[in-house]
Every structure is written in C-alpha cells, then in structure tokens.
C-alpha cells in the first residue's frame, strides 16, 4: 500500500469515528434535555395538621396531585403542633434545600416574613396571608363569596329562623366567612337571627362540640363552621342532637366534608369549598413545569377563579330549587351584580340587590 492510500484510509477512519462520536453526543444531549430536573417542595402546616379534613389537608393534596402528574417532585411536609414550631419548621425546610416552601394559614405570616427576609434567594408561598416580599407568593381567597352561597342555603333551610357560625378565631380572615354567611342568609330570610361564636382554636374538636351543643340548645338549627379541625366537633354534636322531630344541620368548610368525614354525611347540609388544593397545585405546576414563580404578587381565588364554591355533595341534602337559587346568585356575584360584604358590620347593613 503506497503512502497516499494509507493517508486516505487514516483520514476516512478519523472522519468515521468523529461521525459516530458526534451522533452519540447528540443523543446524549437530547436525553439530558428531556430529563426534567427534580423540584423539591416543602410545606409546613399550622396546628391543624395534615389530617384536619380542612385547609391543611387540602394544601397537601394539591401538592400531591402535582407530584403524581409531573413525576419530578420531591415533597416533604412538616406538621406544626404549636406556634413556636412555625419558624423552626420553615427553617428545616430551607435546610432541606427545598426549591419552594409553603406556609399554610394566616397565623404563619410573621414566621414566613422573617424566614423570607433571611433567605432572599429562596422561594416561598403563603396561604391565607399577604407577605409583601419579592421572594414570596401570597395565595388568598374570597371566602365571603363562597360563604354567601352556603348562607343562602342556611337561610332557606332553617325552620327556627336562627342559625349559627363557629369561627376558629375572632379575626379579619375568619370574619369574611361570617360576613358572607350572614349576607347570604339575610338575602333570602330577612328575619333570620345569628349566633356567632369563636373557639379560639383550630384543632380542638371537643371545644367545637361544646360550642355547637350550646348553640343548638339556644335555638339554632343550622350551624356553619370555619374552624379547621375544631369543626369536627360540630358534626359530632349535630349527629348526636338531631331527632326525628327536630332536624339539625351542619355546614362544613374548605373541603367537601360530607365526603371527607362520611360518618357525618347525613347531617352535613353543604360545605363551602375553599380550593387551597388548587392554589398549591397551580403554584407547584407553574414552577416545576414552566419554571415560573409569582413572587411579590398576591393571587386571589374567588368564584370567578373557581377558588370557592359549594360542595358537589350538596345535592344530596339541599333541594333543587335552593340549588337553582344558589346558581343564580353565583352568576350574579361573578358578573359583579352582587358585591358580598367582608366584615360583620357590612353584613349587618347589607341589602341584596334585585337580580
């Protein structure tokens, strides 16, 4: 073989090796680009815990839904047993190198503010509160709108013309539930009376049962709660005190509680669903799938955004004519024809427009 032929063969061999190497490199790059990065999600509850059948559980379920769909989520949740644990639990999630950390409940506002200031490059999200920092997404709700709808149901259902409300605490957020409920009931029953009480606890079913028992003995026949796990005691009292000749009703909150606590489904008239699961799901999906994070903004979920509504199970205990009325007012609220009050003082003066 002469020198020219040998040189040509060497060049051909080098080109072939380069070609195959290039193909291998291209496939490898393509493979790595299609492999999505794992996103670490952290969540700290308030005292209600992950099994409160209410908003903490809903927040957890929204993240788990995103995890099941996207397959790229590494999720860690920590339950707070008392307020003193908020800050260390958020810190633990920072130490776990979470890409975004959720704090559930308005009571975590101060702890979230402190931790977010300490770690300005870390992403955070808080439910039911506003933290005005660039690295915090605030997720809030128009609780008054959904509560107006269950108020309509209560006002049409009561035979005693006296209905009750149990709040977790006497606080601006919880009073949005009370205000909407009062306005809705007054819209269809101008003579209805209210018994409004507060448990000062979101994880005390015994206290909820005691309050409900007193309220039923005081003449109420429908009671709505916005008290987290404390509200489970309302259901127990309703179940034990209702009689064939004296029907009592409870109205749940945050989730479809007739489904979440089926042993009480026969005394749960309806539930005001507050879609905390939608808020956490949307936030996680946006970050994990689209690398988007709405830090420094407040997202408000109302009827228009499908953030609040009555529970699907309402059709089991609520007559169709009342459900039709609820739909009528739901549309009016979305269209801006009815503006629901957000305080008890506003609710006391509220007069519903003709629709």
C-alpha positions as CSV (number, residue, x, y, z in Angstrom):
1,X,0.0,0.0,0.0
2,X,1.5,3.4,-1.1
3,X,1.7,6.4,1.2
4,X,-1.2,8.3,-0.4
5,X,-3.6,5.3,0.0
6,X,-2.5,4.9,3.7
7,X,-3.1,8.6,4.4
8,X,-6.6,8.4,2.8
9,X,-7.6,5.4,4.8
10,X,-6.5,7.2,8.1
11,X,-8.5,10.3,7.2
12,X,-11.5,8.2,6.4
13,X,-11.2,6.3,9.7
14,X,-10.9,9.5,11.7
15,X,-14.0,11.0,10.0
16,X,-16.0,7.9,10.7
17,X,-15.0,7.9,14.4
18,X,-15.9,11.6,14.6
19,X,-19.2,11.0,13.0
20,X,-20.2,8.2,15.4
21,X,-18.9,10.3,18.3
22,X,-21.0,13.2,17.2
23,X,-24.1,11.0,16.9
24,X,-23.5,9.7,20.4
25,X,-23.0,13.1,21.8
26,X,-26.2,14.4,20.1
27,X,-28.3,11.6,21.5
28,X,-26.8,12.1,25.0
29,X,-27.6,15.8,24.9
30,X,-31.1,15.1,23.7
31,X,-31.6,12.6,26.5
32,X,-30.4,15.1,29.2
33,X,-32.7,17.9,27.9
34,X,-35.7,15.6,28.1
35,X,-35.0,14.6,31.7
36,X,-36.7,17.1,33.8
37,X,-35.0,18.4,36.9
38,X,-36.4,17.3,40.3
39,X,-38.1,20.1,42.1
40,X,-38.1,19.9,45.9
41,X,-41.3,21.1,47.6
42,X,-41.6,21.8,51.3
43,X,-44.8,22.5,53.3
44,X,-45.3,23.5,56.9
45,X,-48.8,23.2,58.4
46,X,-50.3,25.2,61.2
47,X,-51.6,23.4,64.3
48,X,-54.4,21.8,62.4
49,X,-52.1,19.2,60.9
50,X,-52.2,17.3,57.6
51,X,-55.3,15.3,58.7
52,X,-57.6,18.2,59.7
53,X,-60.1,17.3,56.9
54,X,-59.8,21.0,56.1
55,X,-57.4,23.5,54.6
56,X,-54.1,22.0,55.7
57,X,-55.1,18.7,54.2
58,X,-56.3,20.5,51.0
59,X,-52.9,22.2,50.7
60,X,-51.2,18.8,51.0
61,X,-53.5,17.2,48.5
62,X,-52.8,19.9,45.9
63,X,-49.0,19.3,46.0
64,X,-49.5,15.5,45.9
65,X,-51.7,15.9,42.8
66,X,-48.9,17.8,41.1
67,X,-46.4,15.2,42.3
68,X,-48.4,12.4,40.8
69,X,-48.9,14.2,37.5
70,X,-45.4,15.6,36.9
71,X,-43.3,12.8,38.4
72,X,-40.5,15.3,39.1
73,X,-41.5,16.4,42.6
74,X,-39.7,15.6,45.8
75,X,-42.1,16.5,48.6
76,X,-41.6,17.0,52.3
77,X,-44.3,18.1,54.7
78,X,-43.8,19.1,58.4
79,X,-46.7,19.4,60.9
80,X,-46.6,22.3,63.4
81,X,-48.1,21.3,66.8
82,X,-47.8,24.9,68.2
83,X,-47.0,28.4,67.1
84,X,-43.4,28.1,68.4
85,X,-42.7,25.5,65.8
86,X,-43.5,27.6,62.8
87,X,-40.1,29.2,62.5
88,X,-38.0,26.1,63.1
89,X,-40.2,24.1,60.7
90,X,-39.7,26.6,57.9
91,X,-36.0,26.6,58.7
92,X,-35.9,22.8,58.5
93,X,-37.4,23.0,55.0
94,X,-34.8,25.6,54.0
95,X,-32.1,23.3,55.3
96,X,-33.6,20.5,53.3
97,X,-32.8,22.6,50.2
98,X,-36.4,23.0,49.1
99,X,-36.9,24.9,45.9
100,X,-40.1,26.4,47.2
101,X,-41.6,26.3,50.7
102,X,-45.3,26.7,51.6
103,X,-46.6,28.0,54.9
104,X,-50.3,27.1,55.5
105,X,-52.5,29.6,57.3
106,X,-52.6,33.3,58.2
107,X,-51.0,32.6,61.6
108,X,-47.7,31.8,59.8
109,X,-47.5,35.3,58.4
110,X,-44.8,36.6,60.8
111,X,-42.7,33.5,60.7
112,X,-42.9,33.5,56.9
113,X,-41.8,37.1,56.7
114,X,-38.8,36.5,59.0
115,X,-37.6,33.4,57.1
116,X,-38.1,35.0,53.7
117,X,-36.1,38.1,54.7
118,X,-33.3,35.8,56.0
119,X,-33.2,33.9,52.7
120,X,-34.0,36.4,49.9
121,X,-32.9,34.0,47.1
122,X,-35.2,31.2,48.3
123,X,-38.8,30.9,47.0
124,X,-41.7,30.9,49.4
125,X,-45.5,30.8,49.2
126,X,-48.0,31.5,52.0
127,X,-51.7,30.6,52.1
128,X,-54.3,33.0,53.6
129,X,-51.9,35.9,54.2
130,X,-50.0,38.5,52.3
131,X,-46.3,38.8,52.7
132,X,-45.1,41.7,50.5
133,X,-41.6,40.4,49.6
134,X,-40.2,39.6,46.2
135,X,-39.5,36.0,47.1
136,X,-43.0,35.2,48.5
137,X,-46.1,34.4,46.5
138,X,-49.2,35.1,48.5
139,X,-52.3,32.9,47.9
140,X,-55.6,34.3,49.2
141,X,-59.3,33.7,48.7
142,X,-62.6,35.4,48.6
143,X,-64.1,33.4,51.4
144,X,-67.0,35.7,51.7
145,X,-68.3,34.7,48.2
146,X,-68.5,31.0,48.9
147,X,-69.9,31.7,52.4
148,X,-72.6,33.8,50.8
149,X,-73.8,30.7,48.9
150,X,-73.9,28.5,52.0
151,X,-75.7,31.4,53.8
152,X,-78.4,31.3,51.1
153,X,-78.8,27.5,51.8
154,X,-78.9,28.0,55.6
155,X,-81.4,30.9,55.3
156,X,-83.7,28.8,53.1
157,X,-83.3,25.7,55.3
158,X,-83.8,27.0,58.8
159,X,-87.1,26.3,60.5
160,X,-86.2,28.1,63.7
161,X,-85.1,31.3,61.9
162,X,-81.9,31.1,63.9
163,X,-78.6,30.0,62.5
164,X,-75.1,29.8,63.9
165,X,-71.4,30.3,63.0
166,X,-68.3,28.9,64.7
167,X,-65.1,30.6,63.8
168,X,-61.6,29.4,64.7
169,X,-60.7,32.9,66.0
170,X,-62.3,36.4,66.0
171,X,-60.1,37.7,63.2
172,X,-60.4,39.6,60.0
173,X,-60.0,36.5,57.8
174,X,-62.4,34.3,59.7
175,X,-64.9,37.1,59.8
176,X,-65.0,37.2,56.0
177,X,-66.6,33.7,56.3
178,X,-69.1,35.0,58.9
179,X,-69.9,38.2,56.9
180,X,-70.7,36.3,53.6
181,X,-72.7,33.7,55.5
182,X,-74.8,36.4,57.2
183,X,-75.4,38.3,54.0
184,X,-76.4,35.2,52.1
185,X,-78.9,34.2,54.8
186,X,-80.4,37.7,55.1
187,X,-80.9,37.8,51.3
188,X,-83.4,35.0,51.4
189,X,-84.6,35.3,55.0
190,X,-84.6,38.9,56.3
191,X,-85.8,37.9,59.7
192,X,-83.1,35.3,60.4
193,X,-81.1,35.7,63.7
194,X,-77.5,34.8,64.2
195,X,-75.4,33.2,67.0
196,X,-71.8,33.9,66.2
197,X,-69.1,32.3,68.4
198,X,-65.4,31.6,68.3
199,X,-63.4,28.6,69.5
200,X,-60.0,30.3,69.7
201,X,-58.6,27.1,68.4
202,X,-58.3,25.3,65.1
203,X,-57.5,21.8,66.4
204,X,-59.9,21.2,69.3
205,X,-63.0,19.1,68.3
206,X,-64.1,18.9,71.9
207,X,-64.4,22.7,72.0
208,X,-66.3,22.6,68.8
209,X,-68.7,20.1,70.2
210,X,-69.3,22.2,73.3
211,X,-70.0,25.4,71.4
212,X,-72.3,23.6,68.9
213,X,-74.2,21.9,71.8
214,X,-74.8,25.3,73.5
215,X,-75.9,26.9,70.2
216,X,-78.3,24.1,69.4
217,X,-79.7,24.3,72.9
218,X,-80.0,28.1,72.3
219,X,-82.3,27.6,69.3
220,X,-80.1,27.3,66.3
221,X,-80.9,24.6,63.8
222,X,-78.2,25.2,61.2
223,X,-74.5,25.9,62.1
224,X,-71.6,26.8,59.7
225,X,-68.0,26.5,60.8
226,X,-64.7,28.0,59.7
227,X,-62.6,26.4,62.4
228,X,-60.4,23.7,60.8
229,X,-60.2,20.5,62.9
230,X,-62.3,22.1,65.7
231,X,-65.3,21.9,63.3
232,X,-65.3,18.1,63.5
233,X,-66.8,18.6,67.0
234,X,-69.7,20.5,65.3
235,X,-70.5,17.4,63.2
236,X,-70.5,15.2,66.3
237,X,-72.9,17.5,68.2
238,X,-75.2,17.7,65.2
239,X,-75.3,13.9,64.8
240,X,-76.0,13.3,68.5
241,X,-78.6,16.0,69.0
242,X,-80.7,15.7,65.8
243,X,-84.0,14.0,66.3
244,X,-86.8,12.7,64.0
245,X,-88.9,15.7,65.0
246,X,-86.0,18.2,65.2
247,X,-83.6,18.1,62.3
248,X,-80.3,19.9,62.9
249,X,-77.8,20.7,60.1
250,X,-74.1,21.5,60.0
251,X,-72.3,23.2,57.1
252,X,-68.7,22.3,56.5
253,X,-65.8,24.3,55.1
254,X,-62.7,24.1,52.9
255,X,-63.3,20.6,51.5
256,X,-66.4,18.6,50.7
257,X,-66.6,17.4,54.3
258,X,-69.6,15.1,53.7
259,X,-67.0,13.1,51.7
260,X,-64.0,13.6,54.0
261,X,-66.0,12.6,57.1
262,X,-68.7,10.3,55.6
263,X,-69.8,9.1,59.1
264,X,-71.5,12.6,59.4
265,X,-72.7,13.0,55.8
266,X,-76.3,12.7,56.8
267,X,-76.1,15.8,58.9
268,X,-73.8,17.9,56.7
269,X,-76.1,20.1,54.7
270,X,-73.4,21.5,52.4
271,X,-69.8,22.7,52.6
272,X,-68.1,25.8,51.4
273,X,-65.2,24.6,49.4
274,X,-62.1,26.7,49.5
275,X,-59.8,25.3,46.9
276,X,-56.5,25.5,48.7
277,X,-55.6,22.4,46.8
278,X,-56.0,24.4,43.5
279,X,-53.7,27.1,44.8
280,X,-50.9,24.8,45.8
281,X,-51.3,22.7,42.7
282,X,-51.2,25.7,40.4
283,X,-48.1,27.1,42.1
284,X,-46.1,23.9,42.1
285,X,-47.0,23.1,38.5
286,X,-46.1,26.6,37.3
287,X,-42.7,26.3,39.0
288,X,-41.9,22.6,38.1
289,X,-43.2,22.6,34.6
290,X,-42.7,26.2,33.4
291,X,-40.1,27.5,35.8
292,X,-42.4,30.3,36.7
293,X,-42.8,31.8,40.1
294,X,-45.1,34.7,41.0
295,X,-43.0,36.1,43.8
296,X,-44.0,39.5,45.1
297,X,-47.6,39.1,44.0
298,X,-50.9,38.1,45.6
299,X,-53.2,35.7,43.7
300,X,-56.8,35.9,44.8
301,X,-59.1,32.9,44.2
302,X,-62.9,33.7,44.2
303,X,-65.9,32.3,42.5
304,X,-64.7,33.6,39.1
305,X,-61.4,31.8,39.5
306,X,-63.1,28.6,40.8
307,X,-61.4,29.1,44.1
308,X,-64.5,28.9,46.2
309,X,-67.9,27.2,45.8
310,X,-70.4,24.9,47.4
311,X,-69.5,21.2,47.6
312,X,-70.7,18.8,44.9
313,X,-72.3,16.6,47.6
314,X,-74.7,19.5,48.4
315,X,-77.3,18.0,46.0
316,X,-77.9,15.1,48.5
317,X,-79.4,17.2,51.2
318,X,-80.2,20.5,49.5
319,X,-83.4,20.7,47.4
320,X,-83.1,21.5,43.7
321,X,-85.0,24.8,44.0
322,X,-82.5,26.1,46.5
323,X,-79.5,24.9,44.4
324,X,-81.0,26.7,41.4
325,X,-81.2,29.9,43.6
326,X,-77.6,29.4,44.6
327,X,-76.5,29.2,41.0
328,X,-78.4,32.3,40.2
329,X,-76.6,34.3,42.9
330,X,-73.3,32.7,42.0
331,X,-73.6,34.0,38.5
332,X,-74.6,37.5,39.8
333,X,-71.5,37.6,42.0
334,X,-69.2,36.6,39.2
335,X,-70.9,39.2,36.9
336,X,-70.4,41.9,39.6
337,X,-74.1,42.4,40.2
338,X,-73.7,41.4,43.9
339,X,-70.8,42.6,46.0
340,X,-70.5,40.4,49.1
341,X,-69.5,42.2,52.3
342,X,-66.3,41.2,54.1
343,X,-67.0,42.4,57.6
344,X,-69.8,41.7,60.1
345,X,-70.6,45.4,60.3
346,X,-71.1,45.5,56.5
347,X,-73.1,42.3,56.6
348,X,-75.5,43.8,59.2
349,X,-76.3,46.7,56.8
350,X,-76.3,44.5,53.7
351,X,-79.3,44.7,51.4
352,X,-79.1,42.4,48.4
353,X,-79.9,44.0,45.0
354,X,-82.7,42.6,42.9
355,X,-81.4,40.2,40.3
